């Protein structure tokens, strides 16, 4: 065995001994120098390596560069040549031999790899049987490092599999121990109840039996007395006592006639433990997954613009390493917002775990300007985190009393609804089955869709909502909701005509809450339906019936700062408010066919009235504070998320109006 001086690994000497080992260049050089020195100091005659004339063939000097012994004539020729003029020549004596170590240099060898140029060789690869350069060795070391790292990662994953196995085993044992404990407690409860029922029945039957026994005893007693009197008393005495005994006996017999002789308790005690369904469920209880939570695959999004002093909600969707939605909660999620100015001030978010793999982080920025938002799961950043975020300053308190004349008028054929993108673009749904996109100056940028029933085609869209770069459309006469990119590329649709869950009869408005739930007003079904972000039905708020909670023909929808749903009930001439769970809260307003509604971040409601030809403004308590008139059949209403400007789809005048607050 010998040890490599580089990798320090022990290697067996191969069959054939050390002579078959690959060449060591340094050792070879030392052997070569030793050979030259031996010839120089042994006073032996050395022939000239250059001279072909044997008369001048004895060497007198040695050229350290050419590694040749030279005679006097060849030395003179060597020294006079410009090519060899700088070569070091030493005498053949002890001093010359000593100079070899400092004068001679190893021969140059070159790498067998053509792309490595003229790199001097220093190593030999036994596997390749080729000499290698320093560059080649570095490359091999890099590959080796990668392989070593991969092996280390494999070892780590093997250890992690064992840890996961132990954790999963612990979770399984804990779950079934809990089930066993629950079943045991339930068994004890049932047995205790059984004992109580049995005791009650036994006690009642025992008391009844004792009552029967007493009556039997009384009857026997009076009968015996009568028989004894007849045997032992005179006729005169029998006549004197005869009335007493029959009277008592008759009373006892009458009591027997008035009571039930049937046992007052039935003997049957029936137990019902429905085990079939439970057994089937238990046989399928629990699932094991080979995938794992992947923070880097998890996504986040927000539905609002960040403003100073206003809650900014972020929704997280955890995902697995396979990109599938992770269906469980319990992950440590953190969110923070860091100012890039103001000495890096940090705002930490409040996290709500919905226990279904989704989380909501609420942050309230305190400073305006550029920020960075960071979101982590189990200490690792989610996808697109950190990310840049601009926080808008909190403007002066809005005074809606100043709304009078529109500051901007955009011409559009029969606008039905309006929505504003975070970048200021204005989206307008039109009676002519298109969605028009205008820039902030009112110039047309894009036209989305056309009349039809296919994907990305519309029939009088009445409600639109924009979330990031996703556009949702309440496609009224196609009785569905369509999902597109903000540029108009079709993504998905859900719903069809009908009155069942997830079906529509002319959907009129559409909003998205902070948890990515989709809320749709179902006009002729007189209800509000709530869906998950994939269009799966979750909840219905039914307006049919009587009472304060009822409403007819819901149109516009809006969310207040508390997350409550405000419904512009066109057929009820009022605004109804419900929690996100569908619980009735209150109503306000005495509107004339309300259609559109928008609510600012302070809770002020702006309601467009179709027959009233106006925009009514209500404070957070529901009191009307101002009215903007001179409109013509207004429909959809929207607020610019950046500065709170008010937009109205002025349907009857073929315009979209902008009011600055």
C-alpha positions, 0 to 999 in steps of 0.5 A: 500500500502507498498513500497519494500525496494529493488525495491522501487515499491508500492504494495497493501497488499493482501486480508487477511492482512499482515499475508498472506505476504511471510515470512521476514527472518529478521523480523522473527529473530527479533520476535524470539529473542524478545520471548526468551528475554521476557522469560528471564526477566519476572522471570517466570519459564522456563522448560528445552528444553532438560531434560526429568526428571521433577525433574531437569526441570527448566532452568537456562541458554540459549544456543544461538546456539541451541536456547534451555533453559537448566537446570543445569544438561543439562548445565553441559552435554552441556558444557562437550560435544566437539560438543557443547563446543563452544556454547555461554551460557547466564544466564536467567537475564537482562544481558543475555537478552541483550547479545542475540542481539550480540550473536544470529545469524539468522538461515541458510536457503538454496536455493531451487535451487540445483545448488546453493549449501549452499548459505544462503537465504536472499530473498523470491520470491512471484511468485515462492513461494520459498526462494532465495539465493543472487546468485539466486537474482543476476541471476534474476536481470541480466534477469530483466536487459536484459528485461528492456534493451529490453523494452528500445530498443523497446521504442527506436525503436518505437521512431525511427519509428516515426522519420523515418516516419517524415523523410520519410514524409518530403522526400515524401512531398519535392519530390512531391513539387519539382515535382509540382514546376517543373510541374507548371514551365513547365505549365507557359513555355508552356502557355508563348510559346502559348501566343507568338505563338498566338501573332505572328499569330494574328500580321501576319494575322492583317497585311495581313488583313490591306493590303487587306483593303487598296487594297479594299479601293484603288479599290473603290476610283478609281472606285468612281472617274471614276464614278464621272468624267463620271457624272460631266465632259465634254467629252473633260475633260474625254478624258484628265483624262481618261488615269490616273484613269485606270492606277492607278486602273490597277496597284492596280488590278495587285498587287492583282494578285501577292499576295496570298489571302490565310491567311498567317497563319493557325489558328491551334495551337496544343499542345502535352503533352504525359501524358500516360507514365508519368501518369503510371510512376507517379502512381508507383513513389517512394518506401518505404522500411522496411529495413534500412542501416546496416553499420555492414552488409556493405562490403569493398574490395581492388584490390591492394597492399598498397605501400608507395606513391601509391594510395590504393583504397577501394570499399564499398558496402552498405547493408541493415539489410537484407543483400541486396545491398542498392541502394542509395547514400548519406551516410556519409562514412569515411576511414582512415589508421593508422600506428601501428608505426611512432607514429600512423600517420593517413592518411585520405581517399578521398571518391567518392559517386557513388550514387548507394550504392557503394563508393570508398575511395582512401588513399595514405599511407606515411609510410611502415609497419603494419597499421590499416584500419578503414572504417565507414558509418554514424559513425559505422564500416562496416564489418571487420573494423578495419582490419590490413593492411601491407603497402609495402615500395616504392622500388627504381625507376625501371630500366627496362633496366637491364631486360635480363636473367630470374631469375626463370624458371617454367616448365608448358605445353603451358602457355597462361596467368599468374597472381600473388596473393597478397601472391606471389602464381603464377597462370598459365592458360594452353593450357591443360585446367587447371589452375596451382598454384605454390608457390614462389619457383616454386613448384606446389601447386594446379591444378584447373579445367579440360577440359569440359563445366561444372561449374569449367571446362575450354577450353583453358583459356586465361585470369585470374585475382585475386582479394583477394581470388576470381579468374576470368577466361576468358574461351576462347572456352567456351565463358564465364567468370567463377568466383571461389575461389582462391582454385578453388571452383566454384562460378558463371559464365556469358556469352555465345557464340554470338555477343549480349550484354553480349555475347562473341566470344572467350574472351581472357583477364580479368581485374578488376578496382577499382570500381569492374567493370569487363572488358573483351576483346571479341576477334572475336567480336572486342570489349571490354565489361564492366560488374558489379561485378555480371556479368551484362552488363554495356558498350561496347567499339566497335573497329569496324569501321575506325579511331583512336578509332578502333581496331581489335582482342583485347587480353591483357588488363591493367589499368594505374594509372589514371584508363584508359584501355589499349588494346593490339590490336593483329590484329592492332599491336598497343596499344589503350587507352580508359577512363573507360567510353569508350572514346578514348584517344590515341594509342602507340607502333608499336608492332608485334601482341601484346598479353599480357600487364601489367602496373606498378604503375608508368605507364610503360607498358610491352607488349609481342609480339607474332610474335616479340618473345619479351617483349617491354617496354614503358614509360608513354608517350608511348615511347619504352625504352627497349626490352627483346628478346629471347622469344618464342611466349610469351603470358600473362604478369603479375607483382608481386604486392609486388615488381614489378617482371615481369612474362611472359607466354613463351608459345612456350618454355613451361615455365613461366619466372620471371624477377626481376627489 
